[in-house]
Amino acid sequence: MDRRTVDVYETRAAEWATRKSPGALDPAAGFAARCAPGALRADLGCGPGWHGPALGAPLLALDAAGAMLDLVVDHAPGALRVQATVDALPLRRASLHGAWANKVYMHLAMAALPRALADLHGALVVGAPLHLRVTSDRIGPAPDTEFPGRHFEYWSAARLADVLIGAGFSIEGLRDDGEEWLDAECVRERMLPDVVGPGMRLLVCGLNPSLYAADVGIGFARPGNRFWPAALGAGILTVDRDPAHALRVNRVGMTDLVKRATARADELLGYEYAEGAARLTRLVEWLRPAALCFVGLAGYREVVDRRARPGVQPAPFAGVPTYVMPNTSGLNARTPLGELTEHLRAAAALGA
């Protein structure tokens, strides 16, 4: 998270609390009604804790500024206070039953939001509600005359929707107030979030996640899947079954053509391929990985070229050099591990 923004809130917390107001609390009460009774929910970027009483209990109040957390006791004295940033949540998997994120993720760099929401997805239980408010691109950047030095990103509704879906959330409502704010009401689904960001040398795209992968939060996760052994053998990844490390250190991102997790690929519907291809196109055009690798021919043949063969493709996908390789599933026993390893090595070479 932008350090200068945190410093503004740290040094001017009391002044900020005096000059600002919480606004209407009805949305917070509505969010609380969607949380399971008695289950832990979080106020992310809680500020002085104004929304705490309406959000219900038990409540975790998280903010990057310790000075803001000091003010929480005046409004939500029973809250568990945690000093942390939303792009490095110190929360175990499936520990939260709801997340209220009001005016906090707008302080992250735009390309960092997918990774941050992937972390939040992992911290939430399936079915948990998420409220997200960010600054809209409707009016664009405006001078921050009251508390200068803060970083803001200005989101379009379409891009925000893509990022939320990619992060494994369904969207129940997305409201643009026509001026300053975008409000998204979402649900954490049994899906596998994208692990993507800026500067990727390779973006790996599976067909769709298995239920097993969605439950553990790691793509190609089954013990019989040979993606990770092949990637380690090819030298493109250096830690087994750690997609966050793959992105941060090896600059290899992961996504899926279709986000819905299924027990079998033949459960997918035709329209899901088309919608997935459109979303993937927008993702690639936005983040511009150096190369793109489709793992498994079925998805690529469905949406791009029915006659595609493994290897470098003659036409780039969304302007990016593209490689297609056989499925790494253990069910594809006719393709040996050594061959899969060479395919991944060749795919990564496209982005060298």
N, C-alpha and C positions, 0 to 999 in steps of 0.2 A: 504494500500500500504506500502511496505517496507520503514520504516522510514530512514534507513541509505542511501537508494538510493535517497530519496528526499533531504536529507542533503547534499549529494555530489553535486546535481544540484543547491541547494540553495547557497552553499558556493563557488562554482567554476563556476558559470554561465558565467561570462565574459570570463574566460579562455576557457571554453568549446566552446563558440561561436567563439572564435578566432581560435582554433585548429581544429574544425570540419567544415563540409560543408553540405549544404542541399541536395546535389545530384541532380539528374535530376528532373525538375519540370513538365515534361510532364504528369506523372500520376496524379499530383494534378490538372492540367488543365482538364484532362479527367474526373476526379471526379466532378469538378465544372460543367461540361457540363451535368452531370446526375442529378444535383440538379434543383429543380424548380426555374425559374428566380425570383429574388427578395425575396427568402425565406431563413430563417435563417439556416445556417449550422455551424458545430462546428469543430474546430481543437483541438482534444483531445491530451493532452501531447504536447502542441504547441511549447515548448522550446522557442527560441528567436523569433519565428514567421516567419521563413524563407518561409514557404509555403503559408502564408497568402495572398499575392497578387494573386497567381495562383488559390486560392480556391474560390475567388469571394466574393461578399457581399450580404447581411449582414453576418458578421462572428463573432462567439463567440470563443475566444481564451482561452482555459482552461489548466492550468498547476498546479501541486502541489507546485512548487517552485515560490515564489514571485519574486525572483531575475531574473528568466527567463521571467516572465511577464513584468518586467521593461524594458526588451530589445525589447518587441513586438512593442512598439511605433516606433521604428526605421524602421520596415519592414511592419507593418500593422497598421498604426496609427488609422484607423477607427474601429478596432476590439473592441468588448466588452470583456474586460479581466476579468476572473473569476479564483480565486485561489481555487482549489479543487482537490481531487484525483478521479481517474476514477472508484474506487470501492465505492464511496459515492457521486454520481453525484447530485448536488443541483438543479435539473431541473424538471419542472413540466411535466406531462404526455403529449405526443404529441406536444412538444415545438420545436423540431428540424426537419428539412427537409433533413438532411444529416449529416454524421459524418466521418471525416477523422481522423483515429487513427493510426498514423505512429510511430512505435517503442515506444509504451507506455504500452500496455497491457502485453508485455513480462516481465515487472517488477513486475507483480502480481504473487503470488503463483499459480501454475497451477490449483489446486483444487478450487481456488477462482474465476477463470475466468467465469465459468457458471453463477454465481450470478451477477458478474459485467456486463456481457453482457445482462442478463435479465433486469437490470436497464436501460441499454442503449436502449434496445428494447422498453421499456416503454416510454422513452423520445423521440423516433422517431415516425413520422407519418408513416402510412402504405405506402409502396412503396418507402420510403427514401433509398438512397444508403449508404452503409458503405464500406469504405476502411480500411483494417486492415493489418498491417505488424508486424510480430513477428519474433524472432530468431528461426531458424530451428535447428532440431536435427541432421542435416546431418553431421556436424563436432563435435557437442557436446560442452560442456563447454570449454572455453579458458580463460587464465589469462587476467584479466582486468588491464592491465599495465598502461593505460593512466589516468583513473579515478577510482581507486580501491575503493571497498566498495559497488558497485552497485549489486543489485540482478537481475539475468536473469533466465528465464525459456526457455527450448529448446523444441520446438514443432514438432511433426510429422504431416504431412499433414492429415493423417487419423484421428488422435485425434482432431486436430483443426476443421476439417469438422464436426465431431460428435458434438462438443461443439457449433459450430455456428448453426447447424440445431436444436439442443436442445434448443437454445436460441431464436428460432423463426425467423431465417434468411434463405433465400435461397441463394445458392452459384452460382454466374454466372461465376466465374473464381477463381481457386486456383493454384497459381504458386509457385513452389519451384525452386529457382535460382541455385540449385545444390551445393550451398556453405553455405551462411549465413542466407538468408531471406526466409520467406514464406509470400506471398501476397495474400490476399483474397478480391475479389470484391463481395459484397453481397447486398441483398435487404431485407428490413424489411417487413416481411409478416404479414398477418392477422392471427397470430398464438398465442399460449400461451407459453411463455418461461418456461423451467424448472426452479424450485427454488431448487437447490441442492448444496451440499458442503460436506466437510469432516466431519466426526464425527456424521453422522445421526444415530439416534437410530431407526428410521423408515422412509422408503421411500414409499410414497403413489403413486400408479400408476393408473390413470384413463384410460379409453379406448381411447378417443380422446376428445378435448375440443369442447364445443359448440361455435357458433359464438359470443354469448353473453359473455361467459367467455373470449374469445380472445379479445373482445373489451374493457372489463374492466380490463383485466390483472390479473384475479383471478380465479383459478380453482373452480369448483362446485359453481359458484357464484350466480346462479339464486335463487331468494327468495324461490322457492319451493323445491330446493335441500336441503336435510337434512344432508349433510356431515358435515357442520360446527356445527350445533346444536349437532350432534352425537359426534363429536370430542371434543367439549367443555364439553358435558355431561360425556364423558369417562375420561376427565381430561388429555388428551394427548395434547391439545392445550388450550391456556389461553386467546387469543384475537380473536375475530370473524373476519373472512374474511381478514386476514393479513398474507399471505404466507411468507413474509420476516421475520416477528416476529416468525412465526412457525419454520422456519429454524434456526434463530439466537438464540432464547431463548428456544424453546421446542425441538429443534434438530429433527424436522420432515420436510422432504423434499417432493417435489411434482414433478411428471412428468406424461407423458402419453405414452401409447403404440404406438399410432399413433399421430404425431404432427399436422397433417392437421385439421383445425377447420371445422366443418360441421354443418348444421342445424339438420341433423339426422344421427345416427350411420350407418344406412343402405346405406349411400352414400359412405362408405369406400370400397376400392377395395382390392382384395385378396393380391396383392403384397405389399400393404401398411402394412398389418399385419406382413408379413415376414420380411420386412425391419425394421419395428418398433421393432420387437422382437430381431433382431440382434443388433440394436442400444441400446436397453435397456440392453441386456446382457453385452455389452461393458461398459455401464455406471455403472452397478452394480459391475462388476469386477474391475473397476477403483476406485470408491469411497467407496466400501465395506460398505454399510449401515448394521446395526445390524439385521434388518429385512425388509422385503418387503411385502406390502399389495396391492393386486389388488382389486380395487373397481369396482364391476361388474364381473359377471362370463363369459360374452360373449367373451371378449378379451382373457382371460386365456384359455378358452376352445378352442378357435380358434388356438392358437399358442403352447399350451403345452399339455393339456389333455381334450379331448372332454367330458369325463365323470366326470370331477372335481365337487366336492361338496363344499359348503361353509365350511370354517375352515382352520386349519393347513394342508398344503399339504404334502404328503408323501416324495416328493423329493424337495430339495431346488432349487431355480431358480438362476443360475449362482453362486452356492455355498452359497447362503444366505437363511436362513429360510424364508418360504413364507406362506402367509395367503391369502385366497380368500374370499371375502364377497359380499353380494348382492349389487346391484346398489342403490345408495342413491338418485337417481332422484325421484321427486315427482310422476312420472308416475308409479313407482314401489310401489304402495300404499299397496300391500299385505304384505310388510315387514314393521312393525311398527318402530317408532323412537327408542324405547327402545331396540329392537333387533339389530338395526344398531349400537347403542351405545356399546352394549356388544361385537359385532364383532370388533369394533375398539379398545376397551380395550384389547381384547384377542390378536389382531395383535401386539399392542405395547408391550405386555408382552413377545412376542417372542424375542424382542431386549433388554430386561431388563438385 
